[in-house]
Amino acid sequence: MKWHLGQAVPQLGYERVPMRLRAFLDGDPALDTQRGVLVWEPRRIVPMYAVPERDLLVGVEPTDPPPEPPDLDALPRILGPDSFEPHTTPGTIVDLVTSTRRVARAGFRPDDRDLAGLVVLDFPALDRWLAEDEELVGHPHDPFKRIDVLSCHRRIEVSLDGNVLASSDNVLSLFETHLPGRYYIPPDDVVSALLSPSETRSTCAYKGHASYFSTTDGRPEGRDIAWTYPLPLADALRARDHVAFWNERTDIRVDGELQRRPVTPWSPPAEQANANAERLEFG
């Protein structure tokens, strides 16, 4: 089921958004709507917000000259949330226009008749998003995704190349739809002498802004091997300041039993290359 649910839909899909959505550009209101729609373009696993053009508080003009349509045959089977383009359904790319500037290619009018009058928006092209009065970060929330943070008192040991990086029997297990379960370990149970903060930062729409750690030996295998959420969002509030390690890149033992490394986009390239050969195993 995880494999099936994690696949990008082959056809255009949409779902109405029940809450009020607002966004800002250069500090000024850019949209205010209670008629938002989540749109999944073909091959995309993360939705984008679309809003009625009449609810936009900025101008909308077709991009000039219009971009060439993408070569769909050359695109990956699944497109992540990192870019607004390419668009995999027919439509018109548009600019958002204010009195002081033009935000190029920040919108998209799908040709689909069910989405007539809507403009799909590039989430990071706008400064700030609110759902009701709550801040949104990263990308739109998927209503079919959830996070559970559960207490776990099994003995969890994390090591890399034989060096124990953390060991605890008081961890938090974080389960996120489509992703491997992660163990969030109290900072006192992490071997801090073997880790140093890195400059890497990332944003999760559900957990917030993460800061990373690398191993102090400087080896490529230990780069950005762990992360923490100093100020997590509500879904991950219990995991504040705890440290998680990549299951894909470390050896994790649960009550002494070595766990199989999952194969995901964050796995070493050699393991990703064999992903198609992976089979679900029970027992």
C-alpha positions as CSV (number, residue, x, y, z in Angstrom):
1,M,0.0,0.0,0.0
2,K,2.8,2.4,0.8
3,W,4.3,1.9,-2.7
4,H,0.9,2.4,-4.4
5,L,0.0,5.5,-2.3
6,G,3.4,7.0,-2.8
7,Q,3.2,7.0,-6.5
8,A,2.5,10.2,-8.4
9,V,-1.0,10.1,-10.0
10,P,-0.9,9.7,-13.8
11,Q,-3.8,12.1,-14.3
12,L,-4.6,15.7,-13.1
13,G,-6.3,15.6,-9.7
14,Y,-7.7,18.2,-7.4
15,E,-9.3,18.6,-3.9
16,R,-11.1,21.6,-2.5
17,V,-9.5,23.4,0.5
18,P,-12.0,24.0,3.3
19,M,-10.0,26.7,5.1
20,R,-9.3,30.4,4.3
21,L,-6.0,30.9,2.5
22,R,-4.0,34.1,2.4
23,A,-0.6,34.9,0.9
24,F,1.6,38.0,0.8
25,L,4.1,39.5,-1.7
26,D,6.6,42.1,-0.6
27,G,4.7,42.3,2.6
28,D,1.4,43.2,0.9
29,P,-1.7,41.0,0.6
30,A,-1.5,39.0,-2.7
31,L,-4.5,36.7,-2.2
32,D,-7.4,36.1,0.2
33,T,-9.7,33.2,-0.6
34,Q,-12.1,30.6,0.9
35,R,-12.3,28.9,-2.5
36,G,-8.8,27.4,-2.8
37,V,-8.1,24.1,-4.5
38,L,-5.2,21.6,-4.1
39,V,-4.0,20.5,-7.5
40,W,-1.8,17.4,-8.2
41,E,-0.4,17.7,-11.7
42,P,0.5,14.3,-13.3
43,R,3.7,12.8,-11.9
44,R,3.8,15.1,-8.8
45,I,3.6,13.7,-5.3
46,V,3.1,17.1,-3.6
47,P,0.1,19.3,-4.4
48,M,0.1,23.0,-5.3
49,Y,-2.5,25.6,-4.3
50,A,-4.8,27.0,-7.0
51,V,-7.1,30.0,-6.3
52,P,-9.8,31.8,-8.3
53,E,-8.2,34.6,-10.3
54,R,-10.8,37.0,-8.9
55,D,-9.5,36.4,-5.4
56,L,-5.9,37.4,-6.3
57,L,-4.9,40.9,-5.2
58,V,-2.2,41.1,-7.8
59,G,-2.3,41.2,-11.6
60,V,-2.0,38.1,-13.8
61,E,-0.5,38.3,-17.2
62,P,0.7,35.6,-19.6
63,T,4.5,35.1,-19.6
64,D,6.0,36.8,-22.7
65,P,7.4,35.0,-24.7
66,P,5.5,31.9,-23.7
67,P,7.9,29.0,-22.6
68,E,8.2,26.0,-24.8
69,P,6.2,23.0,-23.6
70,P,8.3,20.4,-21.7
71,D,9.4,17.1,-23.3
72,L,7.3,14.8,-21.1
73,D,9.2,11.8,-22.3
74,A,12.4,13.2,-20.9
75,L,11.0,13.9,-17.4
76,P,11.4,11.7,-14.4
77,R,8.5,9.5,-13.5
78,I,8.0,11.3,-10.2
79,L,8.5,15.0,-9.7
80,G,9.3,16.3,-6.2
81,P,8.3,19.6,-4.5
82,D,11.5,21.5,-5.3
83,S,10.3,23.2,-8.5
84,F,7.1,24.7,-9.8
85,E,8.0,23.8,-13.4
86,P,7.8,21.8,-15.6
87,H,4.1,21.6,-15.8
88,T,2.8,18.2,-16.9
89,T,-0.7,19.2,-17.9
90,P,-1.7,21.7,-20.7
91,G,-2.1,25.3,-19.7
92,T,-0.6,28.8,-19.8
93,I,2.3,30.0,-17.6
94,V,1.6,33.5,-16.2
95,D,3.4,36.2,-14.3
96,L,2.2,37.9,-11.1
97,V,2.3,41.6,-11.4
98,T,2.3,44.3,-8.7
99,S,2.7,48.1,-9.0
100,T,6.4,47.7,-8.3
101,R,7.5,44.4,-9.9
102,R,6.7,41.4,-12.0
103,V,7.2,37.9,-10.6
104,A,8.0,35.8,-13.7
105,R,6.4,32.4,-14.2
106,A,4.9,32.3,-10.7
107,G,1.5,31.1,-11.9
108,F,-0.2,28.6,-14.2
109,R,-3.6,28.5,-15.7
110,P,-4.5,24.8,-16.4
111,D,-6.6,24.2,-19.5
112,D,-8.7,21.6,-17.7
113,R,-12.3,22.7,-17.7
114,D,-12.9,21.6,-14.1
115,L,-10.2,24.1,-13.0
116,A,-11.4,27.0,-15.2
117,G,-10.8,30.4,-13.6
118,L,-8.2,29.1,-11.3
119,V,-4.5,30.0,-11.1
120,V,-2.0,27.5,-9.7
121,L,0.6,29.4,-7.7
122,D,4.3,28.8,-7.1
123,F,4.3,28.5,-3.3
124,P,7.9,29.9,-2.6
125,A,7.3,32.8,-5.1
126,L,5.1,34.4,-2.4
127,D,6.6,35.7,0.8
128,R,4.2,34.2,3.3
129,W,1.2,31.9,3.4
130,L,-1.5,31.5,6.1
131,A,-4.1,28.8,6.4
132,E,-6.7,30.5,8.6
133,D,-4.2,32.3,10.9
134,E,-1.5,29.6,11.0
135,E,1.7,30.0,9.1
136,L,2.5,27.5,6.3
137,V,6.1,26.7,5.3
138,G,7.7,24.6,2.6
139,H,4.8,23.7,0.4
140,P,1.0,23.2,0.7
141,H,-0.3,20.6,3.2
142,D,-1.5,17.4,1.8
143,P,-4.8,16.3,3.5
144,F,-3.9,12.7,2.9
145,K,-0.7,12.8,4.9
146,R,-0.1,12.6,8.6
147,I,2.6,12.5,11.3
148,D,2.5,10.5,14.5
149,V,5.1,11.0,17.3
150,L,5.1,8.1,19.8
151,S,7.1,7.3,22.9
152,C,9.4,4.3,22.4
153,H,11.4,2.6,25.2
154,R,13.1,0.0,23.1
155,R,16.9,0.3,23.1
156,I,17.9,2.2,19.9
157,E,21.6,2.4,18.9
158,V,22.9,4.3,15.9
159,S,26.3,3.7,14.5
160,L,28.4,4.6,11.4
161,D,31.3,2.5,10.4
162,G,31.4,0.9,13.8
163,N,31.3,4.2,15.8
164,V,28.3,4.5,18.0
165,L,26.7,8.0,17.5
166,A,23.7,7.6,19.8
167,S,22.2,5.1,22.2
168,S,19.0,5.5,24.1
169,D,15.9,3.6,25.5
170,N,13.9,6.8,25.7
171,V,13.3,7.9,22.1
172,L,10.4,9.2,20.1
173,S,9.3,7.3,17.0
174,L,8.1,9.6,14.3
175,F,6.0,8.1,11.6
176,E,5.2,10.2,8.5
177,T,3.1,9.0,5.6
178,H,5.2,7.5,2.7
179,L,8.5,7.8,4.7
180,P,10.5,5.4,6.8
181,G,9.9,5.7,10.6
182,R,12.5,7.9,12.2
183,Y,13.9,7.7,15.8
184,Y,14.3,11.0,17.5
185,I,16.8,10.7,20.3
186,P,17.2,13.0,23.3
187,P,20.3,15.2,22.9
188,D,21.8,13.8,26.2
189,D,21.9,10.3,24.6
190,V,23.8,11.5,21.4
191,V,27.6,11.3,21.4
192,S,28.0,15.0,20.7
193,A,31.8,14.7,20.6
194,L,31.5,12.8,17.3
195,L,29.1,15.4,15.7
196,S,29.4,19.1,14.7
197,P,26.7,21.5,13.4
198,S,26.7,21.9,9.6
199,E,25.4,24.9,7.6
200,T,22.7,22.8,6.0
201,R,19.1,23.7,6.6
202,S,15.9,22.2,5.3
203,T,12.2,22.9,5.6
204,C,9.4,20.4,6.1
205,A,5.8,21.6,5.6
206,Y,4.7,19.5,8.6
207,K,7.7,19.6,11.0
208,G,9.3,23.0,10.3
209,H,12.9,24.1,9.8
210,A,15.7,21.6,10.5
211,S,19.3,22.1,11.3
212,Y,21.9,19.4,10.5
213,F,25.0,17.7,12.0
214,S,28.0,16.1,10.3
215,T,30.5,13.7,11.8
216,T,33.6,15.5,13.1
217,D,35.9,13.2,11.0
218,G,34.9,15.1,7.8
219,R,34.2,11.9,5.9
220,P,31.7,12.2,3.0
221,E,29.6,9.4,4.5
222,G,29.1,11.4,7.7
223,R,28.0,14.7,6.0
224,D,24.6,15.9,7.2
225,I,24.0,12.5,8.8
226,A,21.6,13.9,11.5
227,W,19.2,16.7,12.1
228,T,17.1,18.4,14.7
229,Y,14.1,20.7,14.9
230,P,14.8,23.5,17.4
231,L,11.4,25.1,16.9
232,P,9.1,22.5,15.4
233,L,5.6,23.0,14.1
234,A,2.7,21.5,16.0
235,D,2.7,18.1,14.4
236,A,6.3,17.5,15.6
237,L,6.3,19.6,18.8
238,R,7.2,16.6,21.0
239,A,10.4,16.0,19.0
240,R,11.8,19.5,19.8
241,D,15.6,19.4,20.1
242,H,15.8,15.6,19.6
243,V,18.2,14.3,17.1
244,A,17.3,12.0,14.2
245,F,19.7,10.1,11.9
246,W,19.2,8.9,8.4
247,N,18.1,5.2,8.5
248,E,19.3,5.0,4.9
249,R,22.9,5.9,5.8
250,T,23.5,4.6,9.3
251,D,23.3,1.2,11.1
252,I,20.4,1.2,13.5
253,R,19.9,-1.5,16.0
254,V,16.6,-2.0,17.8
255,D,17.0,-4.1,21.0
256,G,20.3,-5.3,19.5
257,E,18.8,-6.3,16.2
258,L,20.3,-4.6,13.1
259,Q,17.7,-3.0,10.9
260,R,17.6,-3.2,7.2
261,R,18.4,0.1,5.6
262,P,15.4,1.5,3.6
263,V,15.9,2.6,0.0
264,T,14.7,6.2,-0.6
265,P,15.8,9.3,-2.5
266,W,18.2,10.0,0.4
267,S,20.0,6.6,0.1
268,P,23.5,6.4,-1.3
269,P,23.4,6.5,-5.1
270,A,24.5,2.9,-5.4
271,E,21.6,1.7,-3.3
272,Q,19.1,3.9,-5.2
273,A,20.3,2.3,-8.4
274,N,19.1,-1.1,-7.1
275,A,15.7,0.3,-5.8
276,N,13.7,-1.3,-8.6
277,A,14.9,-4.7,-7.4
278,E,13.7,-4.1,-3.8
279,R,10.9,-6.3,-2.6
280,L,8.7,-6.0,0.5
281,E,9.7,-8.6,3.1
282,F,7.7,-9.7,6.1
283,G,9.0,-11.5,9.2
